[in-house]
Amino acid sequence: MPSADSSDEPASFFLTTPIYYVNDAPHIGHAYTTVAGDVLTRWHRQRGERVHFLTGTDEHGTKVERTAQAAGVSPQEWCDRLVEDSWKPVLRTVDAANDDFIRTTEPRHEKGVQRFWEVLREAGHCYASTYEGPYCVGCEEFKLPGDLLEGGLCPVHGTPVEMLSEENWFFRLSAFSEALLAHYEANPTAVQPESAYNEVVSFIKQGLQDISMSRSSVAWGVPLPWDASQVVYVWFDALLNYATAVGFGTDDERFAQTWPADVHLVGKDILRFHAIYWPAMLLAAGLPLPRQVFAHGWLLVGGEKMSKTKLTGIAPSAIVDHFGSDAFRYYFLRAIPFGSDGSFSWEDMSARYKSELADQFGNLASRLTSMVERYRDGVLPAPVPNEQLSAALQQAASDADTAIDVLDLQSAINAAMGFVRTVNNYVTETEPWKLAKDEARAGDLDAVLYCTAESLRAAAVLLNPVIPKACSVLWSSLGAEAQLGPISEQRVDQVARWGQLPAGARVTKSDPLFPRLDELSDAGGRETAPGG
Ligand code: MSP
């Protein structure tokens, strides 16, 4: 939750995704984090909050350096190409409304990184020493012996680790064990879900070791300001994006106004960096800690984390080209509890597209708009109260809002879709097509048409953060755009006030919101993951 603001200024909400490695093109696992962040962003905006949604790319380090080398181009050329051709376009593919996109090769970031580590060294938090131990290039992470699988393999990538031995600079992480523990004991929701919280606390309780924060064997990075033979270790460069993007090191006033972040969304594989190293760095610099780190699960293929390296990555456009961006956004958040792992399957996606988006939501919208056109020449009858529907709406809106506060995106969607089901049942039970045949029941028909349209108005507002394209089409076809203004400005916290659509709104039949799709006859040619 954003902090309560005593002034009249709306609360601000600062939300981040991890910054993505540019060694390869995005797959749906990456887009999953971005979409979750985007749904939260849109929901908070529709609460009237000022939201800052940050995403970007992590461009330094061994992995990118080697990939560029193999492709025969400079690391900078490689990064520019991947960012422009793959990473920025995927935001449009999934319809993400981010406010900023930070690249770690930008001067605003590099300056901030140097300033930060200079401050920490001056405060005595860094010292020179020798590092020896296993390193996974895939994770860009120094591993502890207990982390490895049998045969010395990385547990995330299943590949052999490399043994490193070099002179470099260390960060006194061990000095922050107690402060971190005290912070987490006082703030049990600072890491979520609970399983992630428990993992972090038990890791800290085992005792934290000082950690190497620079590398001498890597050239592609931010040089240490006090030792030009070293670059900042890529994670201790990347984590700082959250601060440099909002002005750390370049615009102190902006930084003071925006920091700390309200939520860092991360995959569970990068929890330790965000919930231990990053807050320890901030404590060392005397800066406030992020309010929450939320670790979501993995999209799996054959029971393993989907990844391009293992050739199991599916490009977001492969799904969006067929189902559309709304269905992409809806499916992953609706089908998988946020925080758990889940498998993607074309069959499950097709089934939910049809039964939930097309049959429940799209069909209700086209039934209502065509009935108003046919029976009332497209003019909405006057508002009438409806206790059953208003109560269901009240409940759905409040359930969804509460769920969003704890990042339970699945329950938020279920609450809104549960309301859509209630409205469908209402239409089935009241049988407006029969009322239309009986002149004496014109008043009843008016009431059913109004109540259904008004319910759809509310459903569009509640579902807009998830399926913005369809909701905006519905919004216009209800005549709501002309009467109530843009859908993005409709408040989710006022959605349950009944009777907002005025009499006389011009209702027009639109094309189906979720049209029938050809069967996925070519699915055999796609990379297909088992359902589950
Ligand atoms: N560059 C680091 C993050 C630095 S943040 C300061 C990194 N990049 S990544 O590209 O490998 O991963 C970015 C995000 O995508 C992570 O949150 C990761 O968990 C997520 N995912 C990558 N593969 C995924 C799945 N198969 N499923 C769900 N999320 C996945 O780590």
Boltz pocket constraint, residues with backbone or C-beta under 6 A from the ligand:
constraints:
  - pocket:
      binder: B
      contacts: [[A, 17], [A, 18], [A, 19], [A, 20], [A, 21], [A, 28], [A, 29], [A, 30], [A, 32], [A, 33], [A, 58], [A, 138], [A, 235], [A, 238], [A, 239], [A, 240], [A, 241], [A, 265], [A, 266], [A, 267], [A, 268], [A, 269], [A, 270], [A, 297], [A, 298], [A, 299], [A, 300], [A, 305], [A, 306], [A, 307]]
      max_distance: 6.0
